[in-house]
Amino acid sequence: MSVFIVLFSSYGHLHAAFYALPVSIGSFPFGVHTILFPLSAALLLLLSLAVLRRKRSFFDLTRILNAAALMLIIMTLVRIGAFMIENRGAERFEVDAELFGPDGGPLERPEAPPNIYYIVLDAYPRADNLKELYGYDNGPFLEFLASRGFSVAERATTNYSRTIHSLSSSLNSAYLDPIVLRAGEESTNLKPLRVVLEENRARRLLSTLGYRFVAIRSGFQNTDLVNADIYLTPGRRGEFEAALIRTTAASPVYSWLLRVSDRAADAERANDRRRIEYILDALPRTARYEFPVFVFAHIIAPHPPFVFDAEGGEVEDGRYRAFKSANDLIHPEGMTRERYARLFVDQLVYLNGRVMALVDSLLAASKVPPVIVLRGDHGPGTFFHHSRLDLSYLGDRMAILYAIRLPDGPSRLCYDSMTPVNTFPIIFDEIFGGRFELREDRNYYVGREHPYRFIEVTDLIGDRGDRDRLRELQGLDYYPDR
């Protein structure tokens, strides 16, 4: 039993370590599960037979099992110790008012403070990229937004290529260099980023004006802001529970069930559909509060998993696709780039209809015309690699949807090449009498393995080299390092 526990508990970590390795025989590709799981099962069988064949006393057997259990404890302590050494100081990370510089003067509460809705549509691309790379004309959706008083930034880009960085920067109206100085460039601990996201400057300043912070469960651990004044949740399984499956030997079993069992796959798809629908349905209900609210909603769409077709029906797919990015899914065991793009557009089309209905519902339900921000955290990344900048077309990942509506309609300060870091300086200056200075627009590539190494790519997005990479990647069905 002790041997089983050791193998069961360590399986997910071994899988993560070997996942990036190219494993193949001839031209037939194998996933890590295909090799690692049978090897682990064989090792368990051999160790079990060795124990059973020993002609020793029960006392000797007990000693063997105790030694195995002790090995598990030691392995766990070593992992914890290594993590604590690598990320020392991160647990004590605190946000102070001056972390990102001065606030921009005192704010004045208007006589009728508007609700503020900050709505993130995960991986929602800019219109020109959507048309060029995915063959979809998003003009009608943008025309709808303009007709409802939105300013649409037609050349908007995200400040950071990863979700938690992009949102933390925007909600704090600042770039994240001060966090690097505290956390350390080599740290892999995301807690400092989560702290500045949860205790963001926009929330802090609005609370001084009587606002309550409302967050809706996204199902993604990094953006589930559970310490909000009001936290709305459908009570379904989230990222934490999924992590427990990923890090144990339950992972290949569960993956197999999702492939072969319609019931298991359908249950996962239904859970994802409910989560997205819940957020869209919950947002208009927040207009009923008798106090002003600042609402944060992260909708994991049109990003995978692809669970809606263009009409909102279930996706015909023989295999459940988890919450993963394009370069995790576009490979021989997953899907082609063409199929990914088709499923992405279908989900976006359905989302457009729901968002248009949401906007009209918010405008109709609000006693005071609200502030509404609709933005992508980053683009789809169908031609983007999370670990290699040289295999990434930056234009695909960095160009985003960005639209903002103020109580009186379009913003006078919103500009065509807007980046999200200037969202709240605009809101605070136009509505609350603030004196924020707009930040210079900059863009950073952040690799998956090094969350505090920021590579500036401001002048590289869409340049000649970037376009050359796009042409190379367009000729491939899969990423070349797979």
SELOPA-188560 format. One record per residue (C-alpha): x, y, z; residue number from 1. Coordinates in Angstrom, 2 decimals. Layout:
<rs>
> c1	c2	c3	pos
> X	Y	Z	NUM
...
</rs>
This chain:
<rs>
> c1	c2	c3	pos
> 0.00	0.00	0.00	1
> 2.82	2.39	0.86	2
> 4.49	1.75	-2.50	3
> 1.17	2.43	-4.20	4
> 0.78	5.72	-2.33	5
> 4.27	6.83	-3.36	6
> 3.67	6.08	-7.04	7
> 0.13	7.45	-6.99	8
> 1.11	10.76	-5.37	9
> 4.23	11.38	-7.44	10
> 2.78	10.40	-10.83	11
> 1.49	13.84	-11.77	12
> 4.80	15.51	-10.98	13
> 6.69	12.96	-13.11	14
> 4.23	13.54	-15.94	15
> 4.74	17.30	-15.74	16
> 8.51	16.87	-15.84	17
> 8.44	14.68	-18.96	18
> 5.52	16.36	-20.77	19
> 7.66	18.65	-22.91	20
> 9.90	15.84	-24.19	21
> 9.32	14.70	-27.80	22
> 8.52	11.00	-27.48	23
> 7.95	9.04	-30.68	24
> 8.65	5.77	-32.45	25
> 9.05	6.34	-36.16	26
> 6.30	8.70	-37.23	27
> 3.82	7.56	-34.60	28
> 3.62	10.03	-31.71	29
> 3.14	8.91	-28.12	30
> 1.96	11.00	-25.21	31
> 3.70	10.83	-21.86	32
> 0.72	9.00	-20.32	33
> 1.07	6.29	-22.97	34
> 4.54	5.39	-21.69	35
> 4.67	6.61	-18.10	36
> 1.46	4.99	-16.87	37
> 2.30	1.41	-18.02	38
> 5.82	1.78	-16.61	39
> 4.44	2.94	-13.28	40
> 1.94	0.09	-13.21	41
> 4.69	-2.41	-14.06	42
> 6.92	-1.01	-11.31	43
> 4.07	-1.30	-8.81	44
> 3.46	-4.91	-9.86	45
> 7.15	-5.87	-9.60	46
> 7.56	-4.27	-6.19	47
> 4.39	-5.95	-4.96	48
> 5.55	-9.37	-6.20	49
> 8.94	-8.85	-4.59	50
> 7.29	-8.16	-1.25	51
> 4.92	-11.13	-1.51	52
> 7.67	-13.59	-2.49	53
> 9.85	-12.77	0.46	54
> 9.83	-15.65	2.98	55
> 10.28	-13.31	5.86	56
> 8.19	-12.53	8.86	57
> 5.33	-10.12	8.99	58
> 7.65	-7.88	10.97	59
> 10.00	-7.61	7.96	60
> 7.05	-6.81	5.69	61
> 5.95	-4.08	8.08	62
> 9.45	-2.60	8.05	63
> 9.42	-2.50	4.25	64
> 6.08	-0.75	4.15	65
> 7.12	1.70	6.84	66
> 10.27	2.49	4.87	67
> 8.17	3.17	1.78	68
> 5.88	5.46	3.75	69
> 8.92	7.26	5.17	70
> 10.23	7.72	1.63	71
> 6.96	9.39	0.66	72
> 7.20	11.76	3.61	73
> 10.81	12.62	2.80	74
> 9.96	13.26	-0.87	75
> 7.14	15.57	0.17	76
> 9.32	17.47	2.65	77
> 12.07	17.88	0.07	78
> 9.60	19.32	-2.44	79
> 8.16	21.68	0.17	80
> 11.63	22.74	1.31	81
> 12.81	23.41	-2.23	82
> 9.69	25.44	-2.92	83
> 10.11	27.51	0.26	84
> 13.78	28.21	-0.49	85
> 13.07	29.18	-4.07	86
> 10.17	31.44	-3.12	87
> 11.32	32.74	0.25	88
> 9.60	35.98	1.07	89
> 6.64	35.37	-1.25	90
> 4.38	34.21	1.59	91
> 4.98	37.51	3.39	92
> 4.24	39.57	0.30	93
> 2.02	42.51	1.18	94
> 0.57	45.29	-0.91	95
> 1.11	48.81	0.35	96
> -0.41	51.97	-1.05	97
> 2.88	53.11	-2.58	98
> 3.88	49.83	-4.24	99
> 2.96	51.11	-7.68	100
> 3.54	54.80	-7.07	101
> 1.17	57.65	-6.16	102
> -2.56	57.25	-6.69	103
> -3.17	60.41	-8.68	104
> -4.83	62.70	-6.20	105
> -8.01	62.40	-4.11	106
> -11.13	61.12	-5.80	107
> -14.56	62.72	-5.49	108
> -17.70	60.62	-5.17	109
> -20.34	61.79	-7.65	110
> -23.85	62.40	-6.42	111
> -25.00	59.24	-8.23	112
> -21.99	56.89	-8.44	113
> -22.26	54.44	-11.35	114
> -21.69	50.72	-11.05	115
> -18.44	49.62	-12.69	116
> -18.30	46.33	-14.62	117
> -14.87	45.00	-15.52	118
> -15.53	42.04	-17.81	119
> -12.68	39.93	-19.15	120
> -13.40	37.73	-22.17	121
> -10.53	35.26	-22.15	122
> -8.45	35.17	-25.35	123
> -10.79	37.53	-27.23	124
> -8.86	38.84	-30.28	125
> -8.79	42.18	-32.01	126
> -11.03	42.46	-35.07	127
> -8.27	42.70	-37.69	128
> -6.54	39.56	-36.41	129
> -9.84	37.73	-36.12	130
> -10.51	38.40	-39.79	131
> -7.00	37.73	-41.09	132
> -6.09	34.65	-39.05	133
> -9.50	33.09	-38.38	134
> -11.57	34.27	-41.33	135
> -14.31	35.89	-39.26	136
> -15.65	39.43	-39.71	137
> -16.51	40.81	-36.27	138
> -17.85	44.07	-37.66	139
> -21.49	43.59	-36.56	140
> -20.44	43.00	-32.94	141
> -18.27	46.11	-32.86	142
> -21.04	48.14	-34.51	143
> -23.39	46.98	-31.77	144
> -20.96	48.14	-29.09	145
> -20.58	51.53	-30.76	146
> -24.37	51.88	-30.93	147
> -24.53	51.34	-27.17	148
> -22.03	54.09	-26.43	149
> -18.77	52.14	-26.28	150
> -15.41	53.44	-27.40	151
> -13.68	50.61	-29.28	152
> -9.89	50.76	-29.52	153
> -9.20	49.32	-32.97	154
> -5.45	48.85	-32.39	155
> -5.55	47.73	-28.74	156
> -2.89	45.41	-27.35	157
> -2.43	43.74	-23.99	158
> 0.43	44.79	-21.73	159
> 1.40	41.21	-20.80	160
> 0.99	37.94	-22.67	161
> -0.31	36.03	-19.61	162
> -3.69	36.44	-17.93	163
> -2.71	37.09	-14.32	164
> -0.05	39.61	-15.36	165
> -2.36	41.46	-17.72	166
> -5.17	41.76	-15.18	167
> -2.88	42.66	-12.27	168
> -1.31	45.43	-14.31	169
> -4.62	46.86	-15.48	170
> -6.36	46.81	-12.09	171
> -3.35	48.52	-10.49	172
> -2.81	51.01	-13.33	173
> 0.88	50.11	-13.33	174
> 3.55	47.89	-14.76	175
> 4.70	45.00	-12.59	176
> 8.41	45.73	-12.18	177
> 8.08	46.45	-8.41	178
> 6.82	42.89	-7.90	179
> 9.89	41.47	-9.62	180
> 12.11	43.40	-7.21	181
> 10.30	41.82	-4.26	182
> 9.58	38.31	-5.52	183
> 12.81	37.81	-7.45	184
> 13.23	37.23	-11.17	185
> 13.85	33.50	-10.73	186
> 10.78	32.86	-8.56	187
> 8.01	30.67	-9.94	188
> 5.55	31.45	-7.15	189
> 2.50	33.27	-8.48	190
> 1.26	34.31	-5.04	191
> 2.62	37.89	-5.26	192
> 0.69	38.34	-8.50	193
> -2.46	36.90	-6.92	194
> -2.08	39.25	-3.95	195
> -1.82	42.38	-6.10	196
> -4.73	41.14	-8.21	197
> -6.97	40.57	-5.18	198
> -5.93	43.74	-3.34	199
> -5.74	45.90	-6.44	200
> -5.53	49.68	-6.46	201
> -8.86	50.14	-8.26	202
> -10.65	48.18	-5.56	203
> -8.88	50.06	-2.77	204
> -9.64	53.51	-4.17	205
> -13.25	52.72	-5.01	206
> -13.82	51.34	-1.51	207
> -13.03	54.80	-0.11	208
> -15.99	56.06	-2.16	209
> -18.42	53.50	-0.74	210
> -18.11	50.85	-3.45	211
> -18.37	47.13	-2.68	212
> -16.13	44.77	-4.63	213
> -18.05	41.91	-6.28	214
> -16.27	38.95	-7.87	215
> -17.84	36.03	-9.72	216
> -16.19	32.64	-9.71	217
> -14.36	31.97	-12.96	218
> -13.28	28.38	-12.29	219
> -9.65	29.45	-12.80	220
> -7.71	29.60	-9.54	221
> -5.62	32.65	-10.43	222
> -8.69	34.82	-11.01	223
> -11.09	33.41	-8.41	224
> -11.00	36.42	-6.07	225
> -12.62	34.76	-3.07	226
> -11.81	37.61	-0.67	227
> -14.15	40.01	-2.48	228
> -16.79	41.82	-0.42	229
> -19.35	39.75	-2.31	230
> -18.29	36.50	-3.97	231
> -20.80	34.85	-6.29	232
> -20.39	31.19	-7.15	233
> -22.50	28.41	-8.67	234
> -20.82	25.95	-6.30	235
> -19.25	23.78	-8.99	236
> -15.81	22.19	-9.17	237
> -12.99	24.63	-9.84	238
> -9.30	24.73	-10.68	239
> -8.14	23.53	-7.24	240
> -10.02	20.26	-7.49	241
> -8.78	19.80	-11.04	242
> -5.21	20.22	-9.80	243
> -5.67	17.32	-7.39	244
> -6.50	15.09	-10.34	245
> -3.62	16.40	-12.47	246
> -0.92	15.73	-9.85	247
> -1.76	12.09	-9.06	248
> -2.09	8.83	-10.95	249
> -5.80	9.61	-11.23	250
> -4.80	11.86	-14.15	251
> -4.40	9.19	-16.86	252
> -7.42	7.29	-15.57	253
> -9.54	10.42	-15.65	254
> -8.17	11.38	-19.08	255
> -9.04	7.91	-20.33	256
> -12.54	8.19	-18.93	257
> -13.02	11.51	-20.70	258
> -11.99	9.85	-23.98	259
> -14.01	6.65	-23.73	260
> -16.92	7.59	-21.51	261
> -19.52	9.86	-23.00	262
> -20.96	10.35	-19.54	263
> -17.67	11.60	-18.03	264
> -16.92	13.91	-20.97	265
> -20.48	15.22	-21.02	266
> -20.30	15.96	-17.29	267
> -17.16	18.06	-17.77	268
> -18.63	19.93	-20.71	269
> -21.83	20.57	-18.78	270
> -19.83	21.93	-15.84	271
> -17.95	24.33	-18.12	272
> -21.14	25.44	-19.84	273
> -22.86	26.07	-16.50	274
> -19.92	28.12	-15.25	275
> -19.95	30.46	-18.25	276
> -23.73	30.78	-18.32	277
> -23.78	31.48	-14.58	278
> -21.43	34.45	-14.93	279
> -23.42	35.92	-17.80	280
> -26.68	35.48	-15.88	281
> -25.29	36.76	-12.57	282
> -23.88	40.03	-13.90	283
> -27.23	41.82	-14.46	284
> -28.41	40.78	-10.99	285
> -25.65	42.84	-9.40	286
> -27.44	45.98	-10.59	287
> -30.08	45.35	-7.89	288
> -27.81	46.24	-4.97	289
> -28.65	49.44	-3.13	290
> -24.99	50.47	-2.99	291
> -22.51	51.08	-5.82	292
> -20.54	48.02	-6.91	293
> -17.28	47.35	-8.69	294
> -17.79	43.98	-10.40	295
> -14.98	41.74	-11.65	296
> -15.91	38.93	-14.03	297
> -13.49	36.66	-15.88	298
> -15.29	34.59	-18.51	299
> -13.18	31.71	-19.83	300
> -14.41	32.05	-23.40	301
> -13.82	32.10	-26.30	302
> -10.74	30.40	-24.80	303
> -10.93	26.58	-24.57	304
> -12.50	24.35	-23.45	305
> -14.74	24.58	-26.51	306
> -18.20	23.75	-25.18	307
> -20.48	25.94	-27.33	308
> -21.08	25.82	-31.05	309
> -22.13	28.96	-32.89	310
> -25.78	28.50	-31.85	311
> -24.99	27.65	-28.23	312
> -25.42	23.92	-28.70	313
> -23.03	21.27	-27.49	314
> -19.81	20.77	-29.41	315
> -19.52	17.53	-31.37	316
> -16.13	16.37	-30.21	317
> -15.11	12.84	-29.35	318
> -12.74	14.02	-26.64	319
> -13.07	16.53	-23.83	320
> -10.58	19.40	-24.06	321
> -9.58	20.87	-20.73	322
> -8.74	24.49	-19.89	323
> -5.54	24.59	-21.92	324
> -3.97	27.03	-24.35	325
> -3.56	26.61	-28.08	326
> 0.00	25.32	-28.05	327
> -1.05	22.66	-25.51	328
> -3.87	21.46	-27.75	329
> -2.42	21.85	-31.26	330
> -0.32	18.71	-31.58	331
> -0.71	15.21	-33.07	332
> -2.56	13.84	-30.04	333
> -4.80	16.87	-29.88	334
> -6.10	18.84	-32.84	335
> -4.84	20.63	-35.92	336
> -4.51	24.39	-36.00	337
> -7.35	24.52	-38.52	338
> -9.74	22.64	-36.24	339
> -8.74	24.76	-33.25	340
> -9.51	27.94	-35.20	341
> -12.90	26.62	-36.32	342
> -13.98	25.66	-32.80	343
> -12.65	28.96	-31.45	344
> -14.70	31.03	-33.90	345
> -17.86	29.03	-33.22	346
> -17.56	29.66	-29.48	347
> -16.84	33.34	-30.10	348
> -19.94	33.71	-32.26	349
> -22.14	32.34	-29.50	350
> -20.39	34.48	-26.90	351
> -21.00	37.59	-28.99	352
> -24.74	37.04	-28.84	353
> -24.67	36.51	-25.09	354
> -22.51	39.59	-24.52	355
> -24.82	41.78	-26.60	356
> -27.78	40.59	-24.53	357
> -25.73	41.17	-21.37	358
> -24.92	44.76	-22.32	359
> -28.57	45.56	-22.96	360
> -29.55	43.90	-19.67	361
> -26.98	45.92	-17.71	362
> -28.10	49.17	-19.31	363
> -31.76	48.39	-18.67	364
> -31.28	47.22	-15.07	365
> -29.02	50.05	-13.91	366
> -30.56	53.02	-12.11	367
> -27.49	55.05	-13.04	368
> -25.86	54.44	-16.44	369
> -22.90	52.15	-15.65	370
> -19.27	51.94	-16.62	371
> -18.66	48.79	-18.68	372
> -15.24	47.54	-19.73	373
> -15.09	44.64	-22.19	374
> -11.61	43.37	-22.91	375
> -9.54	40.37	-23.84	376
> -6.76	39.45	-21.45	377
> -4.74	38.34	-24.48	378
> -5.41	37.02	-27.97	379
> -6.11	33.39	-28.95	380
> -2.48	32.40	-29.41	381
> -3.08	29.89	-32.18	382
> 0.35	30.95	-33.48	383
> 1.93	31.55	-30.07	384
> 4.25	29.43	-27.93	385
> 4.23	29.77	-24.14	386
> 7.90	28.87	-23.75	387
> 9.60	30.00	-26.95	388
> 9.41	33.53	-28.25	389
> 11.08	32.42	-31.48	390
> 8.05	30.19	-32.22	391
> 5.50	32.91	-31.52	392
> 3.62	35.34	-33.73	393
> 3.16	38.17	-31.25	394
> 0.39	39.83	-33.20	395
> -1.88	36.86	-32.54	396
> -1.35	36.86	-28.77	397
> -0.98	40.54	-27.95	398
> -3.78	42.14	-30.03	399
> -7.05	42.19	-28.07	400
> -10.63	43.37	-28.00	401
> -10.89	46.54	-25.93	402
> -14.10	48.51	-25.46	403
> -15.13	50.91	-22.70	404
> -18.41	52.68	-22.00	405
> -18.75	55.52	-19.50	406
> -22.06	56.76	-18.03	407
> -22.34	59.50	-20.65	408
> -21.24	57.25	-23.48	409
> -17.88	57.11	-25.27	410
> -14.75	58.09	-23.39	411
> -12.98	61.29	-24.40	412
> -9.64	59.88	-23.21	413
> -9.78	56.42	-24.81	414
> -7.45	56.22	-27.79	415
> -7.10	53.84	-30.72	416
> -3.92	52.06	-29.57	417
> -5.18	51.65	-26.01	418
> -3.55	49.22	-23.60	419
> -5.40	48.05	-20.46	420
> -2.94	49.64	-18.02	421
> -4.69	52.97	-18.69	422
> -8.23	51.72	-18.04	423
> -8.66	53.06	-14.53	424
> -6.75	56.32	-14.99	425
> -9.37	57.10	-17.63	426
> -12.26	56.05	-15.37	427
> -10.93	57.89	-12.32	428
> -10.14	61.08	-14.25	429
> -13.38	61.27	-16.24	430
> -15.82	60.28	-13.48	431
> -14.16	60.85	-10.10	432
> -12.03	63.94	-10.67	433
> -8.70	62.13	-10.43	434
> -5.39	63.34	-11.77	435
> -3.79	60.15	-13.00	436
> -1.15	60.35	-15.68	437
> -1.61	57.91	-18.55	438
> 1.13	55.31	-18.71	439
> 3.28	54.79	-21.77	440
> 1.93	51.80	-23.70	441
> 4.32	48.85	-23.43	442
> 3.99	45.12	-24.13	443
> 5.79	42.17	-22.55	444
> 6.21	38.50	-23.40	445
> 6.11	36.30	-20.28	446
> 7.11	32.65	-20.61	447
> 5.30	29.93	-18.71	448
> 8.38	28.71	-16.81	449
> 9.55	32.18	-15.72	450
> 6.61	34.35	-14.63	451
> 8.86	37.21	-13.50	452
> 11.05	37.49	-16.59	453
> 9.45	40.20	-18.70	454
> 10.73	40.49	-22.27	455
> 9.65	43.77	-23.84	456
> 8.21	43.26	-27.32	457
> 6.54	46.65	-27.83	458
> 8.34	47.34	-31.10	459
> 8.22	43.73	-32.32	460
> 4.45	43.19	-32.56	461
> 3.54	42.86	-36.21	462
> 6.99	43.89	-37.47	463
> 8.69	42.19	-40.41	464
> 10.24	39.43	-38.30	465
> 6.92	38.80	-36.58	466
> 5.14	38.48	-39.93	467
> 7.85	36.11	-41.19	468
> 7.24	33.85	-38.19	469
> 3.52	33.90	-38.93	470
> 4.10	32.71	-42.49	471
> 6.31	29.88	-41.25	472
> 3.77	28.77	-38.65	473
> 0.85	28.97	-41.08	474
> 2.51	26.24	-43.14	475
> 2.49	23.81	-40.22	476
> -0.39	21.80	-38.77	477
> 1.39	21.49	-35.42	478
> 4.07	23.28	-33.47	479
> 7.53	22.26	-34.76	480
> 8.87	21.23	-31.34	481
> 6.11	18.64	-30.82	482
</rs>
